Amino acid sequence: MVCGDDGMAFRLVEELVYRHRENVTVVLPSRRQNHGPQISRVPMVRVVENDQLDEDAFSAARIGTAKALALMVQDDVGNIHAAMRAQEITDIRIVVRVYNSGLGNRIEGLLGDCILLSDASMASPSFVAAALGEVEPRYLPVADRTLYVTTAAQAGRIPGPSWTITAADAPGLLLPGPDHPPDLVITAAFRKPRMFAAASRHRVRRLVTRAWDEIREILDRKLRFITLALLFIILVGTFLIWEFHNARGDMDDVSLLTAGYIALLAAAGGIDPDLTAPAAEKFAHTLVSFAGVLLVPVFTASIVENMVGRRMALEAGRLRGPISDHVIVVGLGNVGIQVATQLHAMGVPVVAVERDERSRGVDAARNQGISVVLGDASHSETLENAQVRTCRSLVAVTSNDIVNLEAALHARRTRGDLRTVLRLFDPDLAARVHRTFGIGTTLSVAAVAAAEFAAAMTERNVKGTIPIGRHLLLIGELAIEPGSALEGAPVSEIDTDEHIRVLAISGPGETTWTPDPARPLEAGDTVLVLATRRGLSSAVERSVAPDTQEGL
């Protein structure tokens, strides 16, 4: 069962029907609204129309005979309420779509056989990685370790067992054998790595560029020139005072540099060239004192002008001062704010563009110190205000495909070599845009997340998922039952092909990572595996007792 009628619900229905071959019942308000017409045309789908997810709707959808329920409505409270209603009716696996990830993490353990997932949280790492041109930093806590995907060079910096994988299109090569070179590495670390080398570079670059940008913001061009001139006078005057103090009253004892400076001042009419060293020292004291007195009000005026300018720029929704090597994030919806937040946390300068100044994402971004430009990103002047000419990449993640496409085309017209990342709902449109316009990366939040939602619904043994390119690797658990085909068999009996890898075995009171291939499997063991869907299904069948299989 799937409840919802937006794009995410439609993609989930397609995933369940076309890839998992499931019969699906969809509860939605109307066949004629939102994605109702598209959902109704999918084969093997039964549609139940109801405005509320109440007992009547669940009864009409025959929830008692359903394998799993997905609540995809864009309302966290309503979804959680519906989940509790469904659990009162029947014992069913429930997958809940949430927007507030913090709320989901706090209550997930209280809802029984219920998983709360955020499609924005699933998709945002893909956009971040595409914006930086790097490996997607996927993390997944499992048992007493954290699994993460990275390159071989990065994985070598943190000790822990690792397994090579590839992003090849052929599903059989997701877990390659020794004859195929690996593309990526999955490493099991004791804790989530706090910092990769790339993140370190981003932070250092950000500190340097931000310090220089702050200096340029504090002082505009005229005040900057005056301040530097006064500082130069103070430094040179201090040097002259030291020289004159050591000259024992005779100008002939000063250095050639100081004598030249005195001659320059004399030519400019500043002082008498026949001055003695004490007189010249007195003049230098006067010069330094005068410059010091002027420096304080000039610098104060610079800071006041900068603060006022920043306030006016904030109210007008534009940038104050220059910025470079930044990422422009267009759209501060649920996906956009997560992308901007993750980039900011990595130390990457971010400029967000949002049309609606009342959007919750605007306040959230500003509270984190992220610069926000208010305006329509489909207009070139808005991107100019975001300083697109000096940015490193542009990520367009609004909910409007046309706005995202226009923003990317305007940006590429300004800079032909700019890395652009687009959020597009329709995968076919995304592929054609990539081919026709040469757009760097096109991603669909629904397409990225639908496979993970479907896996959570159909596979009770799935504990997590790791997207690799267009494929999905599953983290699954096998409970070895008495009398099953795997009882007494060695670990190598599972770890035999390119569709599954044994990560660890949990026994009474201990977890053994990378177990000995000759170790016999015992009833009660829990085997943690990394697998494709095909590999996991085959292993699950062999891990259960024959009578259990008959019951299934």
C-alpha positions, 0 to 999 in steps of 0.5 A: 500500500502507498498513500500519497499522490505527489511525484515521490509517491508516483516514483515509488509506485513505479519502482514497486511495480516495474522492478519488484513486480508487486501489486500495489494499492494507492490511497489518494484524494483524487485520480484527477489531481496532482499525479493521480492520472499517472498513478492510475495508468500504472499497471497492477495498481488499484486506486482508492480515493479518500481525503483522509488516511483514517480507518475507512480508507485503510479498510477500503484498501484492505490493509489486513492483506497488505505486505507493507504500507508507505505513508508518503503524504507531505505532512509529518504529523499526519503520517505519524498519526496514520502510522499509529492508526494502521498499527492498531488495525494490523501488524504491518511493516510501515515506511514513513516519509518525514521532512523533519529528520530530527523528529524521525530519529527521536520517535522511530524506535517507539513505533514498532516495525516502522521505518522513518525515511527522509527523501531529502536526506537521501538525495542531498549527499548526491547533490553535494558530491556532484557540486564538488566533483567528488565521491559521494560521502555516504555513511551508514551506522551498522552494529559497532561500526560505521560503513562509508563509501569513498575512494581507495586513497581516502579509505587508506587513511582510516584503519578498518576492514574494507570491500571493493565495489564498482559503479559499472552499469552491469549489475553483476559487477557491483561487487567485483571479483579479483579480475575487475578493478574497483571504482570505490571502497566501502570501509567499516570504521569504528566511528564516522570519520570526522574529516577527509582530506577534501574537507580539510582543503575546503576549510583551509580555502574557505578560511583564507578566502573568507578572511580576505573577503572580510577585509575587502568588505570592511574597507571600501576602495577609498577607505582602504587606500586611506587606511593603508596610506596611514599605516604606511606613514606610521610604519615609516615614521616609526622607522625614522624615529628609531634611526634618528634616535641612534644618529647621535644628533648628526644627520650624516649618521643615518642610513642611506634609506632614511637620508633618501626619504628625508630628501624626498620629503624636502623635494615635496616641500614637507620639511627643511632639508637642513634639519638636524637629526633631533629636529627631524626626529621631532618631525617624525614624531609629529607625523606618526602622531597625526597619522595615528589620530586619523587612523582611529576615526577612519577605521571606525567609519569603515566598520560602521559603514560595513555594518550598515551596508551589510544590514541594507544588503540583508534586507534587500536580499543581495550580497555585500562585497565580493566572494569567490570559489563558492557554490550557488544553491538555487532553492531553499526548500527541504533539499536545498537547505540540506545541500547548503548546510552540508556544504557549509559544514564542509567549509565550502563557501555557499550563496543561496538563492531563494525567491520567497523571502518568507521561506523557512529555509531563508531564516535557517540559512541565515542563522548558520551564516550562509549568504542569501540572495533574494530573487528569481534564479531564472533571471540572469540579474539574480545570478549576477547578484550571486556572483556566478562569474566567480563561483565554482559550481551551481546547484539548482534544486527548486521544485520547478524543473523549468526554473532549474533549467533556466538557471543552469542555462543562464549560468552556462551562458555566463560561464561556459565551463561552469559545473552545473547540477540540476534537480529534474523530476522526469528521468527522461527529461534529465537524460535529454537535457544532459545530451542536448545542453551538455548540463554536467549532472541531472538528478531526480530526488524521487528517483534517488530515494524511490529505490530505498523506500521500495527496498525498505518496504519489500525486504524486512532483512534490509537494515540500510541501503547504499546508492552506487550510481544507478544501482542500490546495494543493500545492507542486510541481516540473515538469521541462521535458523535451525535446520536451514540450508546454511546451518553448519555450512562455512561462511564461504558458502554465502560469500561465493559470487559477485552479488553478496559479501559477508561483512560480519557475524554476530554471535552471543555477546560479540561481533566478528568483522571479516570472519574466517571463510572456513568458520561454520555457521551456527543456528542463532548466528546473525550474518551481516551482508553487503548484497544486491537485491538478487544476492540478498533474496537468495541468501535469505531463502537458504537461511530459513528452515524448510517449515518457515519457507512453507509458511512464507 
